[in-house]
Amino acid sequence: MVDIEIKHLYFGFDQQGTQLFSDINLSLSAQWKLALIGRNGRGKTTLLRLLMGDYHYTGDISQNIKFAYFPQTIQDPQQLTYNILQTLSNFDFWKISRELSLLGLTDDIL
């Protein structure tokens, strides 16, 4: 079952001058466990905000699930991710470690 379907998505910020997404086609099931991993400024949050309907785009995005967006305020962005995660009240290292393992990644990326 497809819960999110993107067809021929085009999107870019006006000040950028080039498209961030160009003719993207994607089908996702909510039964899958997914993670978007990438360096800063690569479009992870933009994709989520497109799915939530926050930006204007060309193409088709259809989805039948709700999204929750809860950004965290980072006091010192120069800190290691592990140290930042420890400041969160709901931080359970074993859960993050398990997810990283399932993705074939090690804890040292934090």
C-alpha positions as a Markdown table, in Angstrom:
| # | Residue | x | y | z |
|---|---|---|---|---|
| 1 | Met | 0.0 | 0.0 | 0.0 |
| 2 | Val | 1.3 | 3.4 | -1.0 |
| 3 | Asp | 0.9 | 6.1 | 1.7 |
| 4 | Ile | 3.0 | 8.8 | 0.1 |
| 5 | Glu | 3.3 | 9.2 | -3.6 |
| 6 | Ile | 5.3 | 12.0 | -5.3 |
| 7 | Lys | 5.1 | 12.4 | -9.0 |
| 8 | His | 7.2 | 14.8 | -11.1 |
| 9 | Leu | 8.0 | 17.1 | -8.1 |
| 10 | Tyr | 9.9 | 20.3 | -8.9 |
| 11 | Phe | 10.9 | 22.7 | -6.2 |
| 12 | Gly | 13.5 | 25.3 | -5.5 |
| 13 | Phe | 13.8 | 28.4 | -3.4 |
| 14 | Asp | 13.7 | 31.7 | -5.4 |
| 15 | Gln | 17.0 | 32.9 | -4.0 |
| 16 | Gln | 18.7 | 29.6 | -4.8 |
| 17 | Gly | 18.5 | 30.0 | -8.6 |
| 18 | Thr | 18.4 | 26.2 | -9.2 |
| 19 | Gln | 16.0 | 23.5 | -8.4 |
| 20 | Leu | 16.4 | 21.6 | -5.2 |
| 21 | Phe | 14.2 | 18.8 | -6.4 |
| 22 | Ser | 13.8 | 18.2 | -10.2 |
| 23 | Asp | 11.4 | 15.6 | -11.6 |
| 24 | Ile | 11.3 | 13.5 | -8.4 |
| 25 | Asn | 9.1 | 10.4 | -8.4 |
| 26 | Leu | 8.8 | 8.4 | -5.1 |
| 27 | Ser | 6.4 | 6.0 | -3.5 |
| 28 | Leu | 6.6 | 5.2 | 0.2 |
| 29 | Ser | 4.6 | 2.9 | 2.5 |
| 30 | Ala | 4.0 | 3.9 | 6.1 |
| 31 | Gln | 4.7 | 0.3 | 7.0 |
| 32 | Trp | 8.4 | 0.9 | 6.2 |
| 33 | Lys | 10.8 | 2.2 | 8.7 |
| 34 | Leu | 12.8 | 5.0 | 7.0 |
| 35 | Ala | 15.4 | 7.5 | 7.9 |
| 36 | Leu | 16.6 | 10.5 | 5.9 |
| 37 | Ile | 20.3 | 11.0 | 6.5 |
| 38 | Gly | 22.4 | 13.7 | 4.9 |
| 39 | Arg | 24.5 | 16.7 | 5.5 |
| 40 | Asn | 23.0 | 20.0 | 6.4 |
| 41 | Gly | 21.3 | 21.8 | 3.6 |
| 42 | Arg | 20.6 | 18.8 | 1.4 |
| 43 | Gly | 16.8 | 19.0 | 1.6 |
| 44 | Lys | 15.6 | 16.7 | 4.3 |
| 45 | Thr | 13.5 | 19.3 | 6.2 |
| 46 | Thr | 12.4 | 20.8 | 2.9 |
| 47 | Leu | 11.0 | 17.4 | 1.8 |
| 48 | Leu | 9.1 | 17.0 | 5.1 |
| 49 | Arg | 7.7 | 20.5 | 4.8 |
| 50 | Leu | 6.7 | 19.9 | 1.2 |
| 51 | Leu | 4.8 | 16.7 | 2.4 |
| 52 | Met | 3.1 | 18.9 | 5.1 |
| 53 | Gly | 2.0 | 21.4 | 2.4 |
| 54 | Asp | 4.1 | 24.3 | 3.7 |
| 55 | Tyr | 5.7 | 25.2 | 0.4 |
| 56 | His | 4.4 | 25.7 | -3.1 |
| 57 | Tyr | 5.7 | 23.3 | -5.7 |
| 58 | Thr | 4.9 | 21.9 | -9.1 |
| 59 | Gly | 4.0 | 18.2 | -9.6 |
| 60 | Asp | 1.8 | 16.0 | -7.5 |
| 61 | Ile | 2.2 | 14.9 | -3.8 |
| 62 | Ser | -0.5 | 12.7 | -2.4 |
| 63 | Gln | -0.4 | 11.2 | 1.1 |
| 64 | Asn | -2.9 | 9.8 | 3.5 |
| 65 | Ile | -1.0 | 10.1 | 6.8 |
| 66 | Lys | -0.4 | 12.9 | 9.3 |
| 67 | Phe | 3.1 | 14.3 | 9.9 |
| 68 | Ala | 4.5 | 15.7 | 13.1 |
| 69 | Tyr | 7.3 | 18.2 | 12.9 |
| 70 | Phe | 9.0 | 19.0 | 16.2 |
| 71 | Pro | 12.3 | 20.8 | 15.6 |
| 72 | Gln | 14.8 | 21.0 | 18.5 |
| 73 | Thr | 16.5 | 24.2 | 19.5 |
| 74 | Ile | 20.2 | 23.6 | 19.5 |
| 75 | Gln | 22.1 | 26.0 | 21.8 |
| 76 | Asp | 25.6 | 25.2 | 20.4 |
| 77 | Pro | 25.5 | 23.7 | 16.9 |
| 78 | Gln | 29.3 | 23.0 | 17.1 |
| 79 | Gln | 28.6 | 20.2 | 19.7 |
| 80 | Leu | 28.7 | 16.6 | 18.7 |
| 81 | Thr | 25.3 | 15.1 | 17.9 |
| 82 | Tyr | 25.7 | 12.7 | 20.8 |
| 83 | Asn | 26.1 | 15.5 | 23.3 |
| 84 | Ile | 23.2 | 17.4 | 21.9 |
| 85 | Leu | 21.0 | 14.3 | 22.1 |
| 86 | Gln | 21.9 | 13.9 | 25.8 |
| 87 | Thr | 20.4 | 17.3 | 26.6 |
| 88 | Leu | 16.9 | 16.1 | 25.4 |
| 89 | Ser | 14.6 | 14.9 | 28.1 |
| 90 | Asn | 13.4 | 11.9 | 26.1 |
| 91 | Phe | 16.9 | 10.7 | 25.0 |
| 92 | Asp | 17.3 | 6.9 | 25.1 |
| 93 | Phe | 20.7 | 6.0 | 23.6 |
| 94 | Trp | 19.8 | 2.3 | 23.1 |
| 95 | Lys | 16.9 | 3.3 | 20.8 |
| 96 | Ile | 19.1 | 5.4 | 18.6 |
| 97 | Ser | 21.8 | 2.8 | 18.7 |
| 98 | Arg | 19.3 | 0.1 | 17.6 |
| 99 | Glu | 18.0 | 2.2 | 14.7 |
| 100 | Leu | 21.6 | 3.0 | 13.6 |
| 101 | Ser | 22.4 | -0.7 | 13.7 |
| 102 | Leu | 19.3 | -1.5 | 11.6 |
| 103 | Leu | 20.5 | 1.1 | 9.0 |
| 104 | Gly | 24.0 | -0.6 | 9.0 |
| 105 | Leu | 25.6 | 2.4 | 10.7 |
| 106 | Thr | 27.7 | 2.6 | 13.8 |
| 107 | Asp | 27.2 | 4.9 | 16.9 |
| 108 | Asp | 30.4 | 6.8 | 16.1 |
| 109 | Ile | 28.6 | 8.9 | 13.5 |
| 110 | Leu | 26.9 | 10.7 | 16.3 |
